[in-house]
Amino acid sequence: MQKKLYRVREGKVLAGVCGGLGEYFNVDPTVIRVIWALLCLSGTGILAYIVCALIIPEKA
C-alpha cells in the first residue's frame, strides 16, 4: 500500500501540516515543528508552510 501525505485533523496546531509530515515520515510532530520553526527564522519557512497548507489535502 502506498503512503499518502495528508494534513491531520486531530492534534493539529495551525493547519495540521507538521502533524501530517510526522505521520508520513513516522517521526514525532514536535520534531517537525521545531525544524519548521528554525526555517521560519530564515523567512522561507513561513511561505513554505502556507504553500503546504494550501496544497496538501486534509485527511478525511
N, C-alpha and C positions, 0 to 999 in steps of 0.2 A: 504494500500500500504506500502511495506517495504522501509525503508530508506536505502540508499546505500552510502558508503563513496567513494568520488572521490576527486582528485586534481582539483582545479579550473584553468580556463584559464584567466578569467577577474579578475583583482585585485590581481594578484599574485605578490609576491616579488622575491622569488627564484624559487621554483618548484611548488608552489600552495598548499603545504601540510597544512599550517596553515589556509588558506582560506577554504579549503575543510573541515577541522576539525571544523572550525567556523560554516559553513553551516550545518554540520551534527548535532552538539550539540546546534545549534541555539544561538550562542554566537558571539560577535564581534571578528573578526580575530585578532585585535590588542591585545586583552587579551591573546589569544592563543600564539601570537608571544612573548609577554613579559614572559609568563610562559616558553616557549621554550628557550628563551634567558637565563633565570635563570638556566635551565637544562644544557645549553651549558657550563656554568661556571664550572659545576662539571665534564664535559668531556663526559658524557653519552648522552647528547642532540645532539651532532654533529653526532654521529654514528646512533642514533635513527632517526634523520631527513633523513639521507642518505638512510637508510633502508626503511623508509616510502615513500620516493620519488621514490624508485625502485619498491616497492610492490603495492602501491595504484594506481589504473588506473586513467588516466586523463579523465575528463568529456567530453563527445562527443558533 
